[in-house]
Amino acid sequence: MDRCPQCKRPLLAGVTKCPGCGRDLGAVDLGKKASGGFVLEGLDAPLVAPPPKSRVAPGPPPPPGEDEAVELDPFDHDLSAVAQYAPSPVLGLEDDLQTTGLELAVPVRQTVPSMQPIDDVSSRAAEAADFGPRPTGLIGAVRYALRVRARTSEMRGEIDRLSALREGALASETDALAALAGAARAAGLDRTAAAEAGAAEARVAEGSQALAAIGAEHDKKLAQLDRAREQATAEVSPLQAREADLAKTHAEKSERLRRAEARLHRSEIEIRSRQKLLLERKAAGKADEATRFESEIAGFEADRAARAAEAEAERQTVRTLDAELSEIRRQIAAGLGKASLLGEERLREEEAFRRRQGARAREVDATARDARAELAEIGRRVMHAHPEAEAIFEPRGAVAAAVLARELLDREIDVLRVAIQTYDAPSVKTGWMVIGGAAALVVIAIVALSVLGQ
């Protein structure tokens, strides 16, 4: 394993400049690492992949457990699937991969090989914990306890973050294996595997079609409801226009009726006034004036009859308009009620569709997950049975990169989990006892001062 002579940082084979301190290292021949392989930088203890070898002609797979592995062309696969998890305080792979152009060889074995750590987890845990040396004295114990608490919280947060990244890496691995199964099926590499993969994909397609059918049925129902609502609204529009015209006519006729009744009322007032004067003149024996008032009364009575007929005609017209307006308004209310009911039915249909779609979507998702897992298992079997097949050469590179990413994350998570437990328990206990005692003394002092002050 190469390390920088200045900063002791692990180096990728072939690096001519240390990415840590910038020291010029000169050319490093990859061939010098006859038994070391590639050192992946960015981890405190790097992982080593077997050294690349040239492509060999297709042939039967090596027997299980054989140490020597036949490898494919190391420059036919990139590590973009690994680099997507960088930058990270733990995984600093992205810059190294870009600056060196390093690509990982894919060993052809019964399974994709695991990258083994150079140093074990325990030896790295204390360094990762960074709790510091065992303290001496009470003050040192207090500082140590506080340091352990802070670093433990930080490491737990880092474990959560790396665990989330690991879930993504595991999903990428499953997707890569499923893609490998698809490539094998497309190439007709394994009839049994192809049939199983086809069946899994058919189940997913069937579920998706059922989900699409629910959506199409929902759209059709909504279109019917919308058309019915538009028709109900269209029927109401002319009624509303007719209502406006009738309301205007009704207002005009009502005003004419009011005026006719006012004229009739004035005629009645004049008649009563003349009748009073007539009685007074007759009592006074003024025959000539009495005769004149009788003539006027007769004229007003004729006028009253005409005014009464006019008012009755206007009154009848208003009654007719009232009836028409009532009917128009009833029809409008019925039409608007129908449109409102259709709108409510549309809302109920949308709610029911969301429930149906949600239930079906959950079924489809479950089917897709099962099919994806099944395809991934098929992909593993294909790699076992056909390790040198040309058809799965590219997909196998993606699988190797995904496995590497997951194992890098697994390793760092394991280191942090062990690191959390590497503190010196007696020192931490002593530190917290000192802190608790100091707090108790402060409380006692405050209480004492308050008592003395009283």
ChimeraX attribute file (.defattr): number of C-alpha atoms within 10 A of each C-alpha:
attribute: neighborCount
match mode: 1-to-1
recipient: residues
	/A:1	15
	/A:2	17
	/A:3	14
	/A:4	18
	/A:5	11
	/A:6	12
	/A:7	12
	/A:8	12
	/A:9	20
	/A:10	22
	/A:11	23
	/A:12	26
	/A:13	24
	/A:14	19
	/A:15	20
	/A:16	17
	/A:17	15
	/A:18	21
	/A:19	18
	/A:20	14
	/A:21	12
	/A:22	12
	/A:23	14
	/A:24	12
	/A:25	14
	/A:26	11
	/A:27	11
	/A:28	14
	/A:29	11
	/A:30	16
	/A:31	13
	/A:32	11
	/A:33	15
	/A:34	10
	/A:35	10
	/A:36	16
	/A:37	21
	/A:38	25
	/A:39	22
	/A:40	23
	/A:41	23
	/A:42	24
	/A:43	19
	/A:44	15
	/A:45	20
	/A:46	22
	/A:47	22
	/A:48	19
	/A:49	21
	/A:50	22
	/A:51	21
	/A:52	23
	/A:53	15
	/A:54	11
	/A:55	12
	/A:56	11
	/A:57	8
	/A:58	11
	/A:59	10
	/A:60	10
	/A:61	16
	/A:62	15
	/A:63	11
	/A:64	9
	/A:65	9
	/A:66	8
	/A:67	9
	/A:68	11
	/A:69	19
	/A:70	18
	/A:71	19
	/A:72	22
	/A:73	17
	/A:74	19
	/A:75	13
	/A:76	13
	/A:77	21
	/A:78	19
	/A:79	22
	/A:80	18
	/A:81	21
	/A:82	23
	/A:83	19
	/A:84	13
	/A:85	20
	/A:86	18
	/A:87	13
	/A:88	12
	/A:89	9
	/A:90	16
	/A:91	21
	/A:92	17
	/A:93	21
	/A:94	19
	/A:95	15
	/A:96	18
	/A:97	19
	/A:98	13
	/A:99	10
	/A:100	13
	/A:101	12
	/A:102	20
	/A:103	19
	/A:104	24
	/A:105	25
	/A:106	29
	/A:107	25
	/A:108	21
	/A:109	23
	/A:110	19
	/A:111	14
	/A:112	19
	/A:113	16
	/A:114	14
	/A:115	16
	/A:116	15
	/A:117	16
	/A:118	12
	/A:119	12
	/A:120	12
	/A:121	19
	/A:122	15
	/A:123	13
	/A:124	17
	/A:125	20
	/A:126	20
	/A:127	14
	/A:128	19
	/A:129	22
	/A:130	16
	/A:131	22
	/A:132	13
	/A:133	10
	/A:134	14
	/A:135	17
	/A:136	10
	/A:137	10
	/A:138	15
	/A:139	14
	/A:140	16
	/A:141	24
	/A:142	21
	/A:143	16
	/A:144	25
	/A:145	26
	/A:146	17
	/A:147	17
	/A:148	23
	/A:149	14
	/A:150	12
	/A:151	18
	/A:152	21
	/A:153	13
	/A:154	13
	/A:155	18
	/A:156	15
	/A:157	12
	/A:158	17
	/A:159	20
	/A:160	12
	/A:161	13
	/A:162	20
	/A:163	17
	/A:164	13
	/A:165	19
	/A:166	20
	/A:167	13
	/A:168	16
	/A:169	25
	/A:170	17
	/A:171	15
	/A:172	21
	/A:173	23
	/A:174	23
	/A:175	20
	/A:176	25
	/A:177	30
	/A:178	25
	/A:179	21
	/A:180	28
	/A:181	31
	/A:182	23
	/A:183	19
	/A:184	26
	/A:185	23
	/A:186	13
	/A:187	15
	/A:188	14
	/A:189	19
	/A:190	17
	/A:191	12
	/A:192	13
	/A:193	21
	/A:194	22
	/A:195	13
	/A:196	18
	/A:197	24
	/A:198	18
	/A:199	14
	/A:200	20
	/A:201	19
	/A:202	13
	/A:203	16
	/A:204	22
	/A:205	15
	/A:206	14
	/A:207	20
	/A:208	19
	/A:209	13
	/A:210	16
	/A:211	19
	/A:212	15
	/A:213	12
	/A:214	16
	/A:215	16
	/A:216	12
	/A:217	12
	/A:218	19
	/A:219	14
	/A:220	12
	/A:221	15
	/A:222	17
	/A:223	13
	/A:224	14
	/A:225	18
	/A:226	16
	/A:227	13
	/A:228	16
	/A:229	21
	/A:230	14
	/A:231	13
	/A:232	20
	/A:233	18
	/A:234	13
	/A:235	15
	/A:236	21
	/A:237	14
	/A:238	12
	/A:239	18
	/A:240	15
	/A:241	12
	/A:242	16
	/A:243	19
	/A:244	14
	/A:245	13
	/A:246	17
	/A:247	16
	/A:248	12
	/A:249	15
	/A:250	20
	/A:251	14
	/A:252	13
	/A:253	19
	/A:254	18
	/A:255	14
	/A:256	17
	/A:257	21
	/A:258	15
	/A:259	16
	/A:260	22
	/A:261	19
	/A:262	14
	/A:263	19
	/A:264	21
	/A:265	14
	/A:266	15
	/A:267	23
	/A:268	19
	/A:269	14
	/A:270	16
	/A:271	20
	/A:272	14
	/A:273	13
	/A:274	21
	/A:275	17
	/A:276	12
	/A:277	15
	/A:278	22
	/A:279	14
	/A:280	14
	/A:281	17
	/A:282	14
	/A:283	11
	/A:284	10
	/A:285	11
	/A:286	12
	/A:287	13
	/A:288	10
	/A:289	15
	/A:290	21
	/A:291	14
	/A:292	12
	/A:293	21
	/A:294	16
	/A:295	12
	/A:296	17
	/A:297	21
	/A:298	13
	/A:299	13
	/A:300	20
	/A:301	15
	/A:302	13
	/A:303	17
	/A:304	21
	/A:305	14
	/A:306	16
	/A:307	22
	/A:308	18
	/A:309	14
	/A:310	18
	/A:311	21
	/A:312	15
	/A:313	14
	/A:314	21
	/A:315	19
	/A:316	13
	/A:317	16
	/A:318	21
	/A:319	15
	/A:320	13
	/A:321	19
	/A:322	15
	/A:323	11
	/A:324	17
	/A:325	19
	/A:326	13
	/A:327	14
	/A:328	20
	/A:329	17
	/A:330	13
	/A:331	16
	/A:332	21
	/A:333	13
	/A:334	14
	/A:335	21
	/A:336	18
	/A:337	14
	/A:338	16
	/A:339	22
	/A:340	15
	/A:341	13
	/A:342	20
	/A:343	16
	/A:344	12
	/A:345	14
	/A:346	19
	/A:347	13
	/A:348	12
	/A:349	16
	/A:350	16
	/A:351	12
	/A:352	13
	/A:353	17
	/A:354	15
	/A:355	12
	/A:356	16
	/A:357	18
	/A:358	13
	/A:359	13
	/A:360	18
	/A:361	18
	/A:362	12
	/A:363	16
	/A:364	21
	/A:365	15
	/A:366	14
	/A:367	20
	/A:368	19
	/A:369	13
	/A:370	15
	/A:371	22
	/A:372	22
	/A:373	17
	/A:374	20
	/A:375	29
	/A:376	23
	/A:377	18
	/A:378	23
	/A:379	30
	/A:380	22
	/A:381	18
	/A:382	24
	/A:383	24
	/A:384	16
	/A:385	15
	/A:386	22
	/A:387	23
	/A:388	22
	/A:389	16
	/A:390	13
	/A:391	17
	/A:392	23
	/A:393	20
	/A:394	13
	/A:395	20
	/A:396	26
	/A:397	25
	/A:398	25
	/A:399	25
	/A:400	27
	/A:401	27
	/A:402	26
	/A:403	24
	/A:404	24
	/A:405	27
	/A:406	23
	/A:407	20
	/A:408	24
	/A:409	23
	/A:410	16
	/A:411	19
	/A:412	24
	/A:413	23
	/A:414	14
	/A:415	22
	/A:416	23
	/A:417	18
	/A:418	18
	/A:419	24
	/A:420	22
	/A:421	14
	/A:422	18
	/A:423	22
	/A:424	17
	/A:425	13
	/A:426	11
	/A:427	21
	/A:428	23
	/A:429	14
	/A:430	19
	/A:431	23
	/A:432	17
	/A:433	16
	/A:434	16
	/A:435	19
	/A:436	12
	/A:437	12
	/A:438	12
	/A:439	12
	/A:440	12
	/A:441	12
	/A:442	12
	/A:443	12
	/A:444	12
	/A:445	12
	/A:446	12
	/A:447	12
	/A:448	11
	/A:449	11
	/A:450	10
	/A:451	9
	/A:452	8
	/A:453	7
	/A:454	5
